Amino acid sequence: MRGGRLTWFNVTSLALGFAFLYLPMLILVIFSFNDSRLVTVWGGFSTRWYGALLQNQPLMDAAWVTVRIAFVSAALATVLGTLAAVALTRYGRFRGRTLFTGLVYAPMVMPEVITGLALLLLFVAIGLDRGFWTIMLAHTTFTLCFVAVIVQSRLVAFDRSLEEAAQDLGATPLRAFFTVTLPLIAPAVVAGFLLAFTLSLDDLVIASFTSGPGATTLPMRIYSQVRLGVTPEINAASTILIGLVTLALLTAALVTKRRAAR
Amino acid sequence: MPPRPSRLFARLVPAVPFLWLVAFFLVPFLIVLKISLSDPASAQPPYRPVLDWAGGWEGLSAFIAGLDLESFVTLSGDPLYLDALLSSLRIALVGTGLLLAVGYPLAYAMARAPARWRSVLVGLVILPFWTSFLIRIYAWIGILRPDGFLDAALIGLGIISRPLQLLNTETAVLIGLVYAYLPFMVLPLYASLERQDPTLVEAALDLGSTPRRAFWTVTVPLSLPGVVAGSLLCFIPMVGEFVVPDLLGGSETLMIGRTLWSEFFSNRDWPLASAVAIVLLVVLVVPIVIYREAEARRLEAGR
């Protein structure tokens, strides 16, 4: 669609839409620097809740567990998701393809309570001790589908003759994949990894079902505190998380921009 | 199609993710089905297996003879569960309607914005989706609670004189759902609106159509694939949503995802929780299949 016609209606839609999306988070960030314990009354600028956060050992432990789970599961999901995307775009019609595409798309819309319960019952049935590794397996499973869809949209968009040329020139399919295909889809693979990482970092429901006594993730910890009400400490924790995600996305955007410019 | 490489690697590419998803997504659902047919017990794990695989045919016939569908009988006997399911469907349907009403003007304005702004605008819609769902819902507790930011702002502007008491109502749940799922609605809508050929609307205008008529007879019908994708992408998970009704809905909002959660964690009735999951799955299987078909067609069209 050709653009350039910014009517009043469109400007208002954009302004209202983005205000709706960003105001709640902005309020959260501002009030994390509030000196008062009363969360809606401004009592002066202070960073004391950030200090209190560092002293909160259970919260810090949970954060560390969460980051480790997110890293391992995102790495695994990136490999599996990329393979799934290649299978969906480069293998034509193979046996079980309909089931396969169903299995890739369904976890993305499946209500988390169902996925969580199903995975828990599987872990109980095979007698796996619940904890770090079961959450990791669960997160790999639902995030790999998001990776697959991102990589797939990149794979359908690029010129396939490049791969064929490499193979015609004598490269094995494996070599053609690593020297031609992978560099071309790298931005999508990186984006998939980042998305898998943040989805894992963020997940409450599936982690609650699949965790055991030993492993409490940050969202589980935040959830149990949030149920008791709004606290400035959680505002501070939220601000750090929002800041980290923004930083990661800006870095990713700059990296892809520089790549494109070269 | 290039010559199919018959090497080991080429065979492993589809096999590894396929087997992973079968093991960790398909098989678990079969186990849910099996547990939903067993009887609850105060044991660890808290159910009595009714199906004994080791027993062979005898085990299987004993299983069929002993099949009393106790959990499903409980489900259909207690109006609480039906109410929860119906109110989930209603809330998800109203939420989808609201999302279309909020998301369509936003997506339309994005698609009509100058080309160099568009990628920034898309980035701004995606950004909240990358930040924690839990935190974004949590932010609304402070806004909606009595004497929260919304009440303070509206009273300060003289629009209302008494607090609205929105927290712990269905209105709060709907606000939270629209807020949380807005990126999922806007992105497919934007994708289909951005692809449209603007000369079609111009042609309609040249032929004497009013802008409003051109919008409803040209723009909207052409964006229907985006409307369908966005609506299903929001509707399906919203039916089973847990976090939003739990944090913003208070004790009065009945939603099936919450029922499943409390049957599992509070009542420790695993067979009943599994039966709720099966019922929810049966209700959602049709929209899920339509969604998969729609997505596959969209990808084919993008080729």
Chai-1 contact restraints between the chains, C-beta under 6 A:
chainA,res_idxA,chainB,res_idxB,connection_type,confidence,min_distance_angstrom,max_distance_angstrom,comment,restraint_id
A,M1,B,A111,contact,1.0,0.0,6.0,A-B,restraint_1
A,M1,B,E194,contact,1.0,0.0,6.0,A-B,restraint_2
A,M1,B,Q196,contact,1.0,0.0,6.0,A-B,restraint_3
A,M1,B,P198,contact,1.0,0.0,6.0,A-B,restraint_4
A,R2,B,P198,contact,1.0,0.0,6.0,A-B,restraint_5
A,G3,B,R112,contact,1.0,0.0,6.0,A-B,restraint_6
A,G3,B,A113,contact,1.0,0.0,6.0,A-B,restraint_7
A,G3,B,P114,contact,1.0,0.0,6.0,A-B,restraint_8
A,G3,B,A115,contact,1.0,0.0,6.0,A-B,restraint_9
A,G4,B,P114,contact,1.0,0.0,6.0,A-B,restraint_10
A,N10,B,A109,contact,1.0,0.0,6.0,A-B,restraint_11
A,N10,B,R112,contact,1.0,0.0,6.0,A-B,restraint_12
A,S13,B,P105,contact,1.0,0.0,6.0,A-B,restraint_13
A,S13,B,L106,contact,1.0,0.0,6.0,A-B,restraint_14
A,S13,B,A109,contact,1.0,0.0,6.0,A-B,restraint_15
A,L14,B,A109,contact,1.0,0.0,6.0,A-B,restraint_16
A,G17,B,L106,contact,1.0,0.0,6.0,A-B,restraint_17
A,L21,B,P128,contact,1.0,0.0,6.0,A-B,restraint_18
A,P24,B,A139,contact,1.0,0.0,6.0,A-B,restraint_19
A,P24,B,W140,contact,1.0,0.0,6.0,A-B,restraint_20
A,M25,B,A139,contact,1.0,0.0,6.0,A-B,restraint_21
A,I27,B,F149,contact,1.0,0.0,6.0,A-B,restraint_22
A,L28,B,A139,contact,1.0,0.0,6.0,A-B,restraint_23
A,V39,B,G142,contact,1.0,0.0,6.0,A-B,restraint_24
A,T40,B,G148,contact,1.0,0.0,6.0,A-B,restraint_25
A,L80,B,P17,contact,1.0,0.0,6.0,A-B,restraint_26
A,L80,B,W20,contact,1.0,0.0,6.0,A-B,restraint_27
A,L83,B,V13,contact,1.0,0.0,6.0,A-B,restraint_28
A,L83,B,V16,contact,1.0,0.0,6.0,A-B,restraint_29
A,L83,B,P17,contact,1.0,0.0,6.0,A-B,restraint_30
A,A84,B,P17,contact,1.0,0.0,6.0,A-B,restraint_31
A,V86,B,V13,contact,1.0,0.0,6.0,A-B,restraint_32
A,A87,B,V13,contact,1.0,0.0,6.0,A-B,restraint_33
A,A87,B,P14,contact,1.0,0.0,6.0,A-B,restraint_34
A,Y91,B,P14,contact,1.0,0.0,6.0,A-B,restraint_35
A,G92,B,M1,contact,1.0,0.0,6.0,A-B,restraint_36
A,F100,B,F18,contact,1.0,0.0,6.0,A-B,restraint_37
A,G102,B,R292,contact,1.0,0.0,6.0,A-B,restraint_38
A,L103,B,L21,contact,1.0,0.0,6.0,A-B,restraint_39
A,L103,B,F25,contact,1.0,0.0,6.0,A-B,restraint_40
A,Y105,B,R292,contact,1.0,0.0,6.0,A-B,restraint_41
A,Y105,B,E295,contact,1.0,0.0,6.0,A-B,restraint_42
A,A106,B,I288,contact,1.0,0.0,6.0,A-B,restraint_43
A,P107,B,F25,contact,1.0,0.0,6.0,A-B,restraint_44
A,V109,B,I236,contact,1.0,0.0,6.0,A-B,restraint_45
A,V109,B,P237,contact,1.0,0.0,6.0,A-B,restraint_46
A,V109,B,Y291,contact,1.0,0.0,6.0,A-B,restraint_47
A,P111,B,P237,contact,1.0,0.0,6.0,A-B,restraint_48
A,P111,B,G240,contact,1.0,0.0,6.0,A-B,restraint_49
A,P111,B,G257,contact,1.0,0.0,6.0,A-B,restraint_50
A,V113,B,G240,contact,1.0,0.0,6.0,A-B,restraint_51
A,V113,B,F242,contact,1.0,0.0,6.0,A-B,restraint_52
A,V113,B,G257,contact,1.0,0.0,6.0,A-B,restraint_53
A,V113,B,L260,contact,1.0,0.0,6.0,A-B,restraint_54
A,V113,B,W261,contact,1.0,0.0,6.0,A-B,restraint_55
A,I114,B,A277,contact,1.0,0.0,6.0,A-B,restraint_56
A,L117,B,A277,contact,1.0,0.0,6.0,A-B,restraint_57
A,A118,B,P28,contact,1.0,0.0,6.0,A-B,restraint_58
A,A118,B,F29,contact,1.0,0.0,6.0,A-B,restraint_59
A,A118,B,V32,contact,1.0,0.0,6.0,A-B,restraint_60
A,L119,B,P28,contact,1.0,0.0,6.0,A-B,restraint_61
A,L121,B,I31,contact,1.0,0.0,6.0,A-B,restraint_62
A,L121,B,V32,contact,1.0,0.0,6.0,A-B,restraint_63
A,L121,B,I35,contact,1.0,0.0,6.0,A-B,restraint_64
A,L122,B,P28,contact,1.0,0.0,6.0,A-B,restraint_65
A,L122,B,I31,contact,1.0,0.0,6.0,A-B,restraint_66
A,V124,B,P45,contact,1.0,0.0,6.0,A-B,restraint_67
A,A125,B,I31,contact,1.0,0.0,6.0,A-B,restraint_68
A,T141,B,F24,contact,1.0,0.0,6.0,A-B,restraint_69
A,T141,B,F25,contact,1.0,0.0,6.0,A-B,restraint_70
A,V156,B,R303,contact,1.0,0.0,6.0,A-B,restraint_71
A,E164,B,P2,contact,1.0,0.0,6.0,A-B,restraint_72
A,P173,B,P5,contact,1.0,0.0,6.0,A-B,restraint_73
A,P173,B,A10,contact,1.0,0.0,6.0,A-B,restraint_74
A,L174,B,F9,contact,1.0,0.0,6.0,A-B,restraint_75
A,T198,B,W130,contact,1.0,0.0,6.0,A-B,restraint_76
A,D202,B,S132,contact,1.0,0.0,6.0,A-B,restraint_77
A,D202,B,F133,contact,1.0,0.0,6.0,A-B,restraint_78
A,L204,B,L134,contact,1.0,0.0,6.0,A-B,restraint_79
A,V205,B,F242,contact,1.0,0.0,6.0,A-B,restraint_80
A,P219,B,L134,contact,1.0,0.0,6.0,A-B,restraint_81
A,V226,B,Y138,contact,1.0,0.0,6.0,A-B,restraint_82
A,V230,B,I141,contact,1.0,0.0,6.0,A-B,restraint_83
A,V230,B,G142,contact,1.0,0.0,6.0,A-B,restraint_84
A,S238,B,I135,contact,1.0,0.0,6.0,A-B,restraint_85
A,L241,B,S132,contact,1.0,0.0,6.0,A-B,restraint_86
A,I242,B,T131,contact,1.0,0.0,6.0,A-B,restraint_87
A,V245,B,W130,contact,1.0,0.0,6.0,A-B,restraint_88
A,V245,B,T131,contact,1.0,0.0,6.0,A-B,restraint_89
